[in-house]
Amino acid sequence: MAGEFAFGIIGGSGLYSIDGLEEIETLELDTPFGKPSSPIVTGTIHGKKLAFLARHGIGHIYTPSEVNYRANIHAMKQLGVDKIISVSAVGSLREDYAPGDIIVPDQLFDFTKDRELSFFGGGIVAHVSTANPFCVELSQLLLQALRRTDAAVHEGGIFVTIEGPRFSTRGESHTFRKLGFSLVGMTASPEAYLAREAEICYATMAHVTDYDSWHESEEPVTMEMVSNTLKKNLDFARQSLVHLVDVLAEKDQVVEACECESALKYAFASNIADADPQVKDKLSLLIGKYLE
């Protein structure tokens, strides 16, 4: 089914209500890594198919640490999705990235402590390159789509992922700023790394909801603050996803010169042909083409 979908979206369930979304279906999938966070909703817009997955489950029932990131990415791969847009709420660590702004970050720092970070193990070892953790080409196309809306959009920045579910202390927030980080959130890691292992292009639309807890003239972040800002930005998110369908169509649905689709080519440290058959079977969707 490769190529059937323009792209997949991982974010909140409110994204499903895009004006003009047609032929809506709900798919219950299972994966070798368990069930994804939610059923996957598919639909067409401007004649192109999209797949939506609610990262935290329907009704937001999973903490960032409880999300089954491996199952979510694997489910998208099973559908043939080769591009994923992550829609995430973030705190800003920069004065110029204000609440309500939308950022397309270009770097990632993993500060999590308790997550499954890779599909591999059990006798098959792969070391993928994540020097550029977000797909450079897809990020540029996402920026084009966002700039067709009236949102305040910024390019670039280092996204630090914390474990959560609590928000940062002031000490942590100030330290992140001193380290040069731009944004803080709870879900980019390991989602971006797993997408790379699955050879899926991945870009993030980061919605700034607050100034974390470093800004002395602003109130420290609360869940109410996050929810209110996200509700205001939801229309921008929906509009930009529709625009991205058109941008990809204009580019003939090809992300040019992208290395994501061959990320595993030189990544294996193991002789995968000699691996345990059960492990090979579990990872067949990811490694099958390298066993031929």
QUIUR-V725614 format. One record per run of one state. SS is the DSSP state (a for helix, b for strand, c for the rest). FROM is the first residue (numbers start at 1). TO is the last residue. If there is no record, write none. Layout:
ss->SS from->FROM to->TO
ss->SS from->FROM to->TO
This chain:
ss->c from->1 to->4
ss->b from->5 to->11
ss->c from->12 to->12
ss->a from->13 to->16
ss->c from->17 to->21
ss->b from->22 to->27
ss->c from->28 to->30
ss->b from->31 to->31
ss->c from->32 to->33
ss->b from->34 to->34
ss->c from->35 to->39
ss->b from->40 to->45
ss->c from->46 to->47
ss->b from->48 to->54
ss->c from->55 to->68
ss->a from->69 to->79
ss->c from->80 to->82
ss->b from->83 to->92
ss->c from->93 to->101
ss->b from->102 to->104
ss->c from->105 to->106
ss->b from->107 to->111
ss->c from->112 to->120
ss->b from->121 to->121
ss->c from->122 to->123
ss->b from->124 to->124
ss->c from->125 to->125
ss->b from->126 to->126
ss->c from->127 to->135
ss->a from->136 to->146
ss->c from->147 to->152
ss->b from->153 to->155
ss->c from->156 to->157
ss->b from->158 to->162
ss->c from->163 to->169
ss->a from->170 to->178
ss->c from->179 to->182
ss->b from->183 to->185
ss->c from->186 to->187
ss->a from->188 to->197
ss->c from->198 to->200
ss->b from->201 to->210
ss->c from->211 to->222
ss->a from->223 to->250
ss->c from->251 to->259
ss->a from->260 to->262
ss->c from->263 to->267
ss->b from->268 to->268
ss->c from->269 to->271
ss->a from->272 to->274
ss->c from->275 to->276
ss->a from->277 to->282
ss->c from->283 to->283
ss->a from->284 to->290
ss->c from->291 to->292
